[in-house]
Amino acid sequence: MDISQQYNQGGMALVYREQSLARQGETDPTRERIPAWLPPLPRSSRLLDVGCGSGLDLFHFHQMGFRGLCGTDAAEAQCVLAAQTVGAAGSIFCADTAALPFRAAAFDVVTSRYMVHYARDLEAVMRELARVTKEGGHLMIVTGHPDYDARRTDKHNGDGTISYTLFGGQTPITYPLHTMEEYTGAVFQRYFTMVELHADPSPTLDDTKPGDRPALCFLARRNAQHVCGA
């Protein structure tokens, strides 16, 4: 089942939003990484949040003073919630991350928190994120750490996917197993230069041992060469 179907069924999008709101007072480095990277950037920057979910991060970016905000999500249920959350502060588009509905070099900043690991073809997604990012622009990603996923063989489904439960077992989720090469290897390096790379604990990723959930967080800059076509 793809990610849009998972979030569209059984009110999962609403449950995820409610659980996210309930945990906003907790310390979570993965929630703080992108807002910590954003302050030096001009508030006039065009910012795209890919996999925006219910729009909570976009709303936070609006509160930080950013005005050129767009969000995309593959799940219609998430897009409805995001539009309600963001209102006139941004534009929400229901779209596949591998086929974003924007012209080339449309954004100064592209952010994504806990989305790209859902991609079946991660390298295709990286190329698309590069296509919509301006030369010299920034890519900011937080996602499940592939090395940790590889070690958690008890969570493997035997079909190239892995399953976790989020928020104390209330929200099950399944996504493909990926490698570090898919995230930061040749395709990534063709389009981006890594600025910072961190492995942070992610207390919401699983319902057991919440202090030991590494997440991959990286800040990158769009290279001048290899500009993708429109």
N, C-alpha and C positions, 0 to 999 in steps of 0.2 A: 504494500500500500504506500503510495507516495505521500509526501508531506502535506499537500493541500487536502487530501482525503482525511488524513489523521486529524487535522485541526478542524475540519468541517463537520465531523461526526460527533454525536453525543454531547454537544455543548462544550467540547474540550477547549475551544478558544476562550470561552467565558471563564471556565475553571482556571485556565492558565493565567488569565488577566487578574482574577480575584486573588490567586495565590501569589502572584508577583507583587500586587499591591500590599498584601499582608506582610511580605518580607522586606519591604523597602527600608524599614528602619534597621535591618540587620547589616552587619559588616559583610560586604561581598566585594572583593577586589575586582572581580570580573565586571561588576556593574559600574565601578568607578574608573576603570582604565580609559575608556573613550572620553568621558567628560574631562579627565585629567589631561588628555592630549589636545583637546579642542581650544582652550583659552587663548593660545598665541595667534590663532587664525582670525582674519577679518570677519566681522559679523555679517558682512555682505556676501560671504562665501555661499555658493550654491551647494547644498548638502543633500545627499541621497542616503537614506537608511534602507538597506536591502534586507528583507525579512523583518519588516518593522513590527510584526505582530499586532498588538492592540494599540500601538502608537505611544506607549509610555516613554520610550527613549526620545522620540521626536518631540514630545511635549516638553521634556526636560531640556532639550536643545533649544527650543523656543524660549524657555525661561532663561536660558543663558544669553539670549539676545540674538540668536541666529534667526534670519527671516526667510532665506531662500530654501525652504524645506520641502523635500519630497520623500515619500515612502512607498515601498512596494512589498507585497506579500503574495504568495501563491495561493493562499486560502481565502476564499471569499468571506468566510466568517470573521477572519482576522481583519480584513480590509474594512468591513462594516464597523467593527469596534474602533479601529484606528481613525476612521473618518469622524466618529463621534468624539474621540479623545482629542484629536488635533483641531477639529473645526476649521476655521478660516486661516489658521496659522500655517497650514501646509496642504499639499496635494497628495492623495493616496491613489495608487494604481495597483490593480490586481494583475500580477504578471509573473511568468516563469523567470527565474534568475538567469537562465541561460539565453533569454531573449527579451532583454529589457526594452521598453518602449520609448527610448530616448536617443537623440542624435549622439554622434561621437563627441567626446570631450565636453559633455554637457555639464559636468560637475567638478567643483573644486575639491570636494571632500566626499568620499564614499565610506559609510560606516556599516557594520554588520555585527550583531551580537547574537551568537547561538543560532546561526542560520546555515552557513556554508557547508557544515558537515552533513546536512541533509541532501546535498546535491549528489545525484547519481554519477554525473560526469564533472568532477571538481575542476579539472583543467579547463573545460569549456566555460565554466563559471568564472574562473580567473581571467580568461581572455575577455569575457564580456564585461567584467568589472573594470578591466584595463581600458576597454573601448570607451566607456562612458566617463572615464576620469581624465581631466585635463593634464597636459604635460606639466610636471612639477606639482601636481595635486597629490592629495594624501588618501591612502587606503588604511582604514582602521578596523581590524577584525578581532573578535573574541569568539572562540569556538571550542568544542571538546578536543582535548589533546589526543592525537592519534596514537601515540606510544602507550598512553594509559588504556585506551580502548583495546589495543592489541593484546595487552596483558590480561584484560578481564575476560578470559575465556569462558568463565561461568555465565557471561551475558551474551555470548555469541549464539546465533541462531542456526549456524551451519549452512547458511545460504549467502554469506558475504555481508550480512547485516548484524547489528548489535542492538539490544534493547535495554533501556533503563526505565526507572520510574522516577518522576520528578516530584518535588514538594511532598516528601513524606509518603510516597507510594500512591498519591492521588492521581497522578498524570503519567500514564505509560507512553513511551515514545520509541520508535524504531527508525534507524537510519543506517546508511552504508558504512562499512569499515573503510577508512582511508589511511594512507601512509603520509609521513612527513614530506616525502618527495612530491606528493600531489599538491601539498600546500605551499611549499617553499622551494621546490626544485626548478628544473629548467624552464618550464612555462612561466612560473612566477618571476624568475630572474630575468627573463626576456623583457618583461614589461615594468617591473618594479625593483626598487632598491630598498632593502630592509633598513629601517632606522632603529627600531627597538623590537626585541623579541622576549617574551616573558612566559613562564609557566606559573599560573596562579591557582590557588585552591578555589574550587567552585562549590559552595555549600548546597546548591540546589540541584546538582546533577544527578544525585542518586539518594536513595532513602536509607543507605547504610554507610557508616563511617563518613559523615558529612564533612569532616575536616581534611579528607584525603581525596579530593576530586580535582586533579590538575586540569587547567584549561589553557589553551594556546591563545596568547594575545599578541598581536603584532601591529606595528605602525610601519607603513611603507610609503615611499614616494614614487610617483609615476615617472618612468624614464622618458627622456626626450626621443629616443630612437624607437623603432617598431610601433609607430602609431597605428592603431587598428583602423580599419575602414568604417564608414558610416553604416 
